[in-house]
Amino acid sequence: MSKAFLSIEHVGVSFARGSNTAEVLRDLNLQVNEGQFVSIIGHSGCGKSTLLNVVAGLVPVTTGAVILDRVAVEEPGPERAVVFQNHSLLPWLSVYENVSLAVNKVFRGKKTRAQRHDWVMHNLALVQMTHAAQKRPSEISGGMKQRVGIARALAMEPKVLLLDEPFGALDALTRAHLQDSVMEIHAKLRNTVLMITHDVDEAVLLSDRVVMMTNGPAAGIGEVLEVGLSRPRRRIEAHSHPAYVAARHAVIGFLYARSPAARTAA
């Protein structure tokens, strides 16, 4: 068994529908060390979200195993918190209550009511949302909703934070601000993060490693790129850094070689 904090070992996923079987993932192997930020990128239909859902315990493996901190992942659990592209906030609850719901679920019996309150406010402060604690989701912007979703996930104190295109539905400026916030939170907490994205610049800017997946069906890992940028990272400086430029070029080259246009040209 791997000694990595998160180990994806020979994972395959197939779905049966009647007499037909669709193989989505085949023999995936990936090790993630504690505190690393890893992005997974690839063309639509390559199984990125399926892989994330496997790690979350939402989709069972057909072959292989996922091991987190030496324990096999077989079902959902609070040690693996997911933030989806859709914030999934309960509209009838306030911002505070949405985060408190997760905190009470995980920490009832472990923290006092006062401690749970302080913990909710602490995590809202991490995402700069304490000012909106009593507002409902309909009263805040899309970017603010995603901040609350991240706060709710962090409040569970997960061993790994799973992000499924969390900024995909946001405008460019809001997306950039939220990316910067995630970098700041990661620098402060040194939490382990696995993120799905379609955005090359986002993957390179945020990540220690970028995992590039081959096209489906039966997708696998094509390459794993180490991003040679030191932390903390500042967006403007990073974009002109030779390591950023080289990493971006490598990811774009990998994706273009597998694009429909490239296959048609060949």
KOLLUMNU-681195 format. One record per atom (N, C-alpha, C): residue in three letters; x, z, y. Coordinates in pm, whole numbers, plus 32768, in hexadecimal, padded with zeros to 4 digits. Layout:
N
ALAXZY/...
% end
This chain:
266
MET805480007F88/MET800080008000/MET80588000807D/SER80327FB180E0/SER807E7FA8815C/SER807E802E81A5/LYS80EC804881F0/LYS80F580C18240/LYS80C480AB82CF/ALA8095803282ED/ALA806180168372/ALA7FE5806A838D/PHE7FCC8086840C/PHE7F5880D78432/PHE7ED78091840A/LEU7ECE800F8428/LEU7E5E7FBC83FC/LEU7E967F4A83AA/SER7E677F3F832F/SER7E9C7EDA82D4/SER7E2A7E87829A/ILE7E307E0582B3/ILE7DD17DA6827B/ILE7E197D608209/GLU7DED7D78818E/GLU7E3B7D518119/GLU7DEF7CEE80C1/HIS7E1D7C7180C3/HIS7DE67C07806D/HIS7D4D7BFE8078/VAL7D1C7C0780F1/VAL7C8B7C098106/VAL7C507B7D80FD/GLY7BE87B7280AD/GLY7B987AF980A6/GLY7B067B1E80B5/VAL7ABA7AC780F8/VAL7A2B7ADF810B/VAL79DF7A5F80EB/SER797E7A6A8091/SER792679FA806F/SER78967A298078/PHE783F79CD80A0/PHE77B079EA80A7/PHE7766798D8049/ALA770F79C57FF8/ALA76C179767F9A/ALA7635795E7FD1/ARG760878E37FC5/ARG757F78BF7FEC/ARG754778677F7E/GLY74F278A17F2D/GLY74BF785A7EBA/GLY752F783A7E59/SER753C77BC7E36/SER75A677937DDB/SER7626776C7E23/ASN762477727EA8/ASN7699774B7EF8/ASN76E677C57F28/THR776977B87F2E/THR77BF78217F61/THR781677E97FD0/ALA7815782D8043/ALA7867780480B6/ALA78DB786680C3/GLU7953783180B8/GLU79CB788380C7/GLU79F57883815A/VAL79EC78F58199/VAL7A0A78FF8229/VAL7A9C79228240/LEU7ACF798681FB/LEU7B5A79B38209/LEU7B9E79B08181/ARG7C1F798D8182/ARG7C6979878104/ARG7CF379C88114/ASP7D0A7A2F80C6/ASP7D8F7A6D80B7/ASP7DD17A8F813E/LEU7D8A7ADD8190/LEU7DC27B088210/LEU7E177B8581FE/ASN7E8B7B83823C/ASN7EE57BF6823A/ASN7F167C1282C8/LEU7F027C8C82F5/LEU7F2C7CB2837C/LEU7F457D488381/GLN7FB57D6F83BE/GLN7FD27DFC83D1/GLN7FDA7E198467/VAL7F977E838490/VAL7F947EAB851C/VAL7FC77F3A8526/ASN802B7F4E8579/ASN80637FD4858B/ASN800E802485EE/GLU801580A785E3/GLU7FC980FE863D/GLU7FF380E686CD/GLY7F9080D98725/GLY7FAB80C487B2/GLY7FBA803387DB/GLN7FB97FD6877D/GLN7FC77F49879E/GLN7F437F0E87D0/PHE7F517EAA8826/PHE7EDF7E5B8855/PHE7EF07DCF8818/VAL7E967DAA87BF/VAL7E9F7D2A8778/VAL7E247CD68795/SER7E3A7C5987BD/SER7DCC7BFC87D3/SER7DC67B978761/ILE7D4C7B6E8740/ILE7D367B0786DB/ILE7CF37A91871F/ILE7D2F7A1B8712/ILE7CFD79A58756/ILE7CF4793186F4/GLY7C9978D6870E/GLY7C87786186B8/GLY7C0C781686E3/HIS7BFA77A086A9/HIS7B87774E86CD/HIS7B05778D869B/SER7A97776786D6/SER7A14779786AB/SER7A0077798617/GLY79C877D985CF/GLY79AD77C68541/GLY7A1F77E984E5/CYS7A8C7821851E/CYS7AFF784084C8/CYS7AF678CC848B/GLY7A8D791684AB/GLY7A7A7997846B/GLY7AB47A0E84B5/LYS7AD079FF8536/LYS7B0A7A6C8584/LYS7AAE7AE68584/SER7A307ACE85A6/SER79D27B3E85AC/SER79B67B778522/THR79B77B2284BC/THR79A77B548434/THR7A177BB58412/LEU7A917B928436/LEU7B027BEA841D/LEU7AF17C6F8466/LEU7AC87C6984E4/LEU7AB27CE58530/LEU7A467D3A84EE/ASN79DC7CF984BF/ASN796F7D41847E/ASN799A7D7E83F8/VAL79F87D3E83B6/VAL7A307D77833B/VAL7A7B7DF8835C/VAL7ACC7DF583C5/VAL7B167E6D83ED/VAL7AB57EDA841A/ALA7A487EB1845A/ALA79E37F128487/ALA79947F4D8414/GLY799A7F0D839F/GLY794C7F3C832D/GLY78BF7F04832B/LEU78A57EA0837E/LEU78207E648387/LEU780D7DF38322/VAL787C7DB882F6/VAL78787D4C8292/VAL78D67D728221/PRO78A77D7381A5/PRO78FF7D978135/PRO79607D278112/VAL79D47D4B80E2/VAL7A347CE780B5/VAL7A097CB3802C/THR7A2A7C378011/THR7A147BFF7F8C/THR7A8F7C197F35/THR7B047C0B7F73/THR7B827C2D7F32/THR7BD97C787F95/GLY7C387CC57F5F/GLY7C967D0C7FB5/GLY7C5E7D8F7FEA/ALA7C9F7DC38053/ALA7C777E458089/ALA7CA87E528118/VAL7C637EAA8164/VAL7C907ED381E8/VAL7CAE7F6881E0/ILE7D277F8D8209/ILE7D5280198204/ILE7D6F80488292/LEU7D2C80B282BB/LEU7D4480EE833F/LEU7D76817B832D/ASP7DED8194835C/ASP7E2982198352/ASP7E21824D82C3/ARG7E4481F68264/ARG7E4E821481D4/ARG7DC78229818F/VAL7D5A820481D3/VAL7CD582118197/VAL7C9381878194/ALA7C5B81608123/ALA7C1980DF8116/ALA7B9880DB8168/VAL7B84806C81AE/VAL7B0B805781FD/VAL7AA0801C81A1/GLU7A3280648193/GLU79C68036813B/GLU793E80388180/GLU7936807581F5/GLU78B8807C823F/GLU78D8809B82D2/PRO7874808C832A/PRO788D80AD83B7/PRO78AF814083C7/GLY78FC815F8430/GLY792081EA844C/GLY795081F984DA/PRO794882718513/PRO796E8288859F/PRO7A02827685BB/GLU7A53826E8552/GLU7AE282578568/GLU7B0081C5858A/ARG7A9581718585/ARG7AA080E385A9/ARG7A2E80C28607/ALA7A4880C78688/ALA79DF80AE86ED/ALA79E5801D8719/VAL796F7FDF8723/VAL79657F528745/VAL79267F3F87CF/VAL79627EE6881F/VAL79257EBB889D/VAL790A7E26888E/PHE788A7E018893/PHE78627D768883/PHE78597D31890B/GLN784C7CAB8907/GLN783A7C5E8982/GLN77BA7C8989C9/ASN77537CA48979/ASN76D87CDE89AF/ASN76EB7D7689B1/HIS76DE7DB38A24/HIS76FE7E408A36/HIS76AF7E9D89DA/SER76377E7589AE/SER75E67EC3894F/SER75C27F4F8981/LEU75AF7F5E8A04/LEU75837FDE8A3A/LEU74EC7FEC8A26/LEU74BE80648A13/LEU742F807E8A07/LEU73F380818A93/PRO739780248AB1/PRO736980138B3C/PRO731A80888B73/TRP72DF80DB8B1C/TRP728D814B8B4D/TRP72E181CA8B66/LEU736381C38B47/LEU73BC82358B5E/LEU7417821A8BD4/SER743F82848C18/SER749F82768C85/SER752982578C4E/VAL758482348CA7/VAL7610821E8C81/VAL7646829B8C3A/TYR762F830E8C77/TYR765E838C8C3B/TYR7623839F8BB0/GLU75A183868BA2/GLU755D839E8B22/GLU758C833D8AB7/ASN75AE82C18ADE/ASN75E082608A7C/ASN7664828E8A40/VAL76BB82C48A94/VAL773B82F68A62/VAL772783798A18/SER76D083CE8A4D/SER76B584508A0F/SER767D84418982/LEU762F83DA896C/LEU75F583C188E9/LEU766383B6887F/ALA76CB8369889E/ALA773B83598840/ALA778A83DB8832/VAL779F842088A2/VAL77EB849D889F/VAL77A38506884A/ASN77228512885C/ASN76D68574880D/ASN76D785518778/LYS76D384D1875A/LYS76D484A586CF/LYS775684CD868A/VAL77C584BF86D1/VAL784984D78695/VAL7874856986A0/PHE785285AA8710/PHE788E862C872D/PHE782C86A2872A/ARG77AE868B8709/ARG775286FB86FF/ARG77848759868F/GLY779187D886AE/GLY77C78838864F/GLY785E88478659/LYS78A087EA86A3/LYS793187F186B6/LYS795488178745/LYS790087F087A3/LYS79138812882F/LYS789488588862/THR78A488B488BF/THR783088F288FC/THR77E9888E8956/ARG777088B08982/ARG7726885789DB/ARG7776883C8A5A/ALA77B488A48A91/ALA780488938B0B/ALA787B88388AF1/GLN78BB884A8A7F/GLN792E87F68A5C/GLN790487658A49/ARG7890874F8A0E/ARG785F86C689FB/ARG783E86868A81/HIS780486D48ADC/HIS77E986A18B62/HIS786B86788BA6/ASP78CE86CF8BA2/ASP794E86B18BE2/ASP798F86358BA4/TRP797C86248B1F/TRP79B885B38ADA/TRP797485308B02/VAL78EF85348B13/VAL78A784BF8B44/VAL78D984988BCE/MET78E584F88C27/MET791184DC8CAF/MET79A284AD8CB2/HIS79F484E58C5B/HIS7A8084BA8C52/HIS7A8984268C30/ASN7A3A83FA8BCE/ASN7A41836F8BA4/ASN7A0083108C08/LEU799A833F8C4E/LEU796482EF8CBC/LEU79CB82E08D2C/ALA7A1983498D41/ALA7A8283428DA6/ALA7AEF82DD8D7F/LEU7B0C82D48CFD/LEU7B7182758CCE/LEU7B4C81E68CF6/VAL7ACB81C88CF5/VAL7A9F81408D16/VAL7A6581388DA3/GLN7A7881A18DF3/GLN7A4F81A58E7F/GLN79B781928E8E/MET796C81E08E40/MET78DB81D48E43/MET789382598E59/THR78D882BF8E84/THR789683408E9B/THR782D83368F0A/HIS784382DD8F6A/HIS77E582D18FDA/HIS775D829A8FAD/ALA775B82598F38/ALA76DE821C8F09/ALA76A682658E90/ALA76D082E18E7B/ALA76AB832B8E02/ALA761583348DEE/GLN75C8833F8E59/GLN753883538E4B/GLN74E882D18E5A/LYS752C82618E68/LYS74E681E18E71/LYS74C881AB8DE6/ARG746381568DDF/ARG744181158D62/ARG7484808B8D5D/PRO749480518CE6/PRO74D87FCF8CDB/PRO74A07F638D36/SER741E7F638D4D/SER73E17EFC8DA3/SER740C7F098E34/GLU74487F7A8E57/GLU746E7F958EE3/GLU75027F7B8EFC/ILE754B7F4C8E98/ILE75DA7F348EAA/ILE75FD7EA58E7F/SER76737E758EA8/SER769C7DEB8E8C/SER76CA7DDB8DFC/GLY76DF7D5C8DD4/GLY770F7D408D4E/GLY77977D7D8D32/GLY77F07D748D93/GLY78747DAF8D81/GLY786F7E468D73/MET78157E848DC0/MET78057F168DB7/MET77CB7F3D8D30/LYS776F7EED8CFC/LYS77387F088C77/LYS77A67F058C0D/GLN78017EA48C19/GLN786E7E9E8BB8/GLN78CB7F168BC6/ARG78DF7F458C3F/ARG792F7FBF8C53/ARG78EF80358C0B/VAL786B803F8C13/VAL782580AC8BCF/VAL7833809C8B38/GLY782980208B07/GLY783C80088A79/GLY78C680328A49/ILE792B80178A9A/ILE79B480408A78/ILE79BF80D88A7C/ALA798281178AE1/ALA798581AA8AEA/ALA794381E98A71/ARG78D381B18A47/ARG788C81E489D2/ARG78E481D98955/ALA792981698946/ALA7981815788D2/ALA79F681B888D6/LEU7A3581C6894A/LEU7AA882208957/LEU7A8082B18942/ALA7A0582D4896A/ALA79D7835E895E/ALA79CC838C88CD/MET79C7832E8871/MET79C2835087E3/MET7A4C837287AC/GLU7AB283638800/GLU7B3E837A87D8/GLU7B60832B8759/PRO7B4982A8875B/PRO7B63825986E3/PRO7BF8824986C8/LYS7C1A8239864A/LYS7CA4821B8626/LYS7CC9818D864F/VAL7C668135864E/VAL7C7C80AC867B/VAL7C03807E86CA/LEU7C1D803E873B/LEU7BB580088791/LEU7BA97F738773/LEU7B317F468750/LEU7B197EBC872C/LEU7ACA7E78879B/LEU7B027E0F87D4/LEU7AC57DC98845/LEU7AA27D3A881A/ASP7A227D198819/ASP79F67C9487F0/ASP79CF7C43886B/GLU7A307BFA88A2/GLU7A1D7BAC891D/GLU79D47BFD8988/PRO7A097C7089AD/PRO79BF7CCB8A06/PRO79AE7C988A94/PHE79FC7C338ABC/PHE79F37C028B45/PHE79B97B758B4B/GLY798C7B428AD9/GLY79647AB68AD1/GLY78EF7A8F8B29/ALA78947AEC8B47/ALA781D7ACB8B95/ALA782C7AE98C29/LEU78A57B0E8C54/LEU78BA7B388CDE/LEU78F57AC98D33/ASP78DC7ACE8DB6/ASP791A7A6F8E10/ASP79AF7A8A8E19/ALA79FB7A298E4C/ALA7A8D7A2D8E47/ALA7AC77AA88E8D/LEU7A927AC98F02/LEU7AC97B398F4E/LEU7AAD7BBE8F08/THR7A317BD08EDA/THR7A0D7C4A8E93/THR7A5F7C578E13/ARG7A707BE78DCF/ARG7ABF7BE48D54/ARG7B4D7C138D6E/ALA7B8A7BE18DD9/ALA7C137C078DFB/ALA7C1D7C9D8E19/HIS7BBD7CD18E66/HIS7BBE7D608E87/HIS7BB17DB58E09/LEU7B5B7D8A8DAD/LEU7B477DD88D34/LEU7BC07DCF8CD6/GLN7BFF7D5B8CD2/GLN7C7C7D4E8C85/GLN7CE57DAF8CBA/ASP7CF17DB68D3E/ASP7D527E128D7A/ASP7D317EA38D56/SER7CAF7EC48D57/SER7C867F4B8D32/SER7CA97F6A8CA1/VAL7C937F0A8C49/VAL7CB47F1F8BBB/VAL7D497F338BAA/MET7D9B7EE98BF5/MET7E2C7EFD8BEE/MET7E537F898C1D/GLU7E137FB78C86/GLU7E2F803E8CB9/GLU7E0780A88C55/ILE7D9280978C17/ILE7D6380F78BB3/ILE7DC080F98B3A/HIS7DE980838B0E/HIS7E44807B8A9B/HIS7EC980BD8ABB/ALA7EFA80AA8B34/ALA7F7880E98B5C/ALA7F6C81818B5E/LYS7EF681B28B83/LYS7EDF82428B8C/LYS7EC982818B03/LEU7E7A823F8AAF/LEU7E52827A8A2F/LEU7EAB824F89BB/ARG7EEB81DC89C8/ARG7F3B81A1895B/ARG7EE7819588DD/ASN7E6B816C88EE/ASN7E12815A887B/ASN7E2E80D58835/THR7E0980CD87B8/THR7E198054876A/THR7DA17FFA8783/VAL7DBB7F7C87A7/VAL7D4F7F2187CE/VAL7D5C7E9E8781/LEU7CEA7E70874D/LEU7CE07DEC870F/LEU7C747DA1875B/MET7C9A7D30879A/MET7C3D7CE887F1/MET7C2D7C5787C6/ILE7BB17C2887C1/ILE7B927B9B87AC/ILE7B827B598834/THR7BBC7AE28845/THR7BAE7A9B88C2/THR7BBD7A0588AC/HIS7B8279B78907/HIS7B987927890E/HIS7BFA7904897D/ASP7C1D796689CF/ASP7C67794F8A4A/ASP7CFC79648A34/VAL7D4A78F98A40/VAL7DDA79008A26/VAL7E1E795E8A87/ASP7E0079508B08/ASP7E4179A58B6D/ASP7E207A388B56/GLU7DA57A558B32/GLU7D7C7ADE8B16/GLU7DCB7B168AA0/ALA7DD77AC78A36/ALA7E207AF389BF/ALA7EB17B1389E0/VAL7EF17ABB8A2B/VAL7F807ACF8A49/VAL7F947B448AA9/LEU7F3F7B4F8B0F/LEU7F4E7BB88B73/LEU7F3C7C438B38/LEU7ED97C548AE1/LEU7EB57CD98AB1/LEU7F037D068A36/SER7F367CA989E8/SER7F5E7CCA895F/SER7FF27CE0894B/ASP800F7D2F88E4/ASP80987D3888AF/ASP80B17CC7884D/ARG80487CA28803/ARG80507C3187A5/ARG7FD17BE087AC/VAL7FDE7B5E8798/VAL7F6B7B058792/VAL7F667AC78706/VAL7EF77ADF86C0/VAL7EE27AAA863A/VAL7E917A2A8647/MET7ECB79BA8618/MET7E8A79378624/MET7E54790E859C/MET7DD178F58597/MET7D8F78D68519/MET7D7D78408506/THR7D877815848A/THR7D6E77898468/THR7CD8776E846C/ASN7CB576EF846A/ASN7C2876CA8470/ASN7BE276EC83EC/GLY7B60770883F7/GLY7B0F771D8380/GLY7AE076998346/PRO7AA2769C82D1/PRO7A8A7713827E/PRO7B0977418238/ALA7B0177B381F7/ALA7B7477EF81B2/ALA7BE977FF8212/ALA7BCC78398287/ALA7C32784A82EE/ALA7C9578B782C8/GLY7D0C78AA82FF/GLY7D73790D82EA/GLY7DC279228369/ILE7E2E796B8360/ILE7E85798183D3/ILE7EF2791683D2/GLY7EF678CA843E/GLY7F59785F8447/GLY7FDF7891847A/GLU7FDB78D884EB/GLU8055790E8526/GLU803579938569/VAL809B79E78576/VAL80917A6285C3/VAL81007A60862A/LEU80D97A6786A9/LEU81377A5A8718/LEU81507AE28758/GLU81CF7B078762/GLU81F57B8087AD/GLU81FE7B5B8840/VAL81B77BA58895/VAL81B97B8B8925/VAL82297BDE8963/GLY828E7B9C8995/GLY83057BE289C6/GLY82FC7C108A55/LEU828D7C4F8A79/LEU827B7C848B00/LEU827D7D1B8AFA/SER82CD7D588B51/SER82D17DEB8B55/SER82537E1F8B97/ARG82377E9F8B81/ARG81C67EE28BC0/ARG81FB7F4D8C1F/PRO81B17F6E8C89/PRO812F7F378CB1/PRO813A7EA88CE4/ARG80CD7E5D8CD9/ARG80C97DD28D03/ARG80737DC38D7F/ARG80A47D728DDA/ARG80567D518E52/ARG80377CBD8E4E/ARG7FB87C9F8E5E/ARG7F847C198E48/ARG7FD57BAC8E8F/ILE7FE87BBA8F11/ILE802A7B508F5E/ILE80BA7B3D8F31/GLU81027BAC8F1B/GLU818D7BA28EF0/GLU81967B698E62/ALA813B7B948E0C/ALA813F7B688D80/ALA812C7AD28D74/HIS80D27A998DC4/HIS80B17A0B8DB7/HIS812879B08DCF/SER818A79DF8E1C/SER8200798C8E37/SER827979B48DE3/HIS82687A198D8D/HIS82D87A478D3B/HIS82F479E38CCB/PRO837379C58CB1/PRO839479648C48/PRO835879878BC0/ALA83527A088B9F/ALA831A7A308B1D/ALA82857A128B17/TYR823F7A248B87/TYR81B07A058B8C/TYR819B796E8B7E/VAL81E979228BC7/VAL81DB78908BC3/VAL81F7785B8B37/ALA825E78918AF6/ALA828178658A6F/ALA821478898A0B/ALA81DF79038A16/ALA8176792E89BA/ALA80F778DB89CE/ARG80D378C48A4A/ARG805C78748A68/ARG806B77E78A30/HIS80E177AD8A42/HIS80FC77268A10/HIS80F077228978/ALA8123778A8934/ALA8120778E88A1/ALA80907798886E/VAL803E77EB88AE/VAL7FB377FB8881/VAL7F64777C8899/ILE7F7477428910/ILE7F2C76C5892E/ILE7F56765788CE/GLY7FD7764F88AF/GLY800775EB8852/GLY7FCA75FC87C8/PHE7FC27679879B/PHE7F8676958718/PHE7EF4766A8716/LEU7EA9768F877D/LEU7E1A76708782/LEU7E0275DB8791/TYR7E52759987E4/TYR7E3E750987F9/TYR7E5874BA8779/ALA7EBD74E4872C/ALA7EDD749D86B1/ALA7E6A74A3864E/ARG7E117505865F/ARG7D9F75148605/ARG7D1A74F08644/SER7D2174B686BA/SER7CA674918700/SER7C71740D86CB/PRO7BEE73F286DB/PRO7BB5737386AF/PRO7BFA72FB86EE/ALA7C217307876E/ALA7C63729787B3/ALA7CE872758771/ALA7D3372DC874D/ALA7DB572C6870E/ALA7DA5728A8684/ARG7D4172B8863A/ARG7D2B728385B4/ARG7CFD71F185BA/THR7CAC71CF8621/THR7C7E71458630/THR7CF270EA8653/ALA7D4C711B86AC/ALA7DC070CC86D6/ALA7E1D70B28660/ALA7E2671168606/ALA7E7E71058592/ALA7E45709D8530/
% end
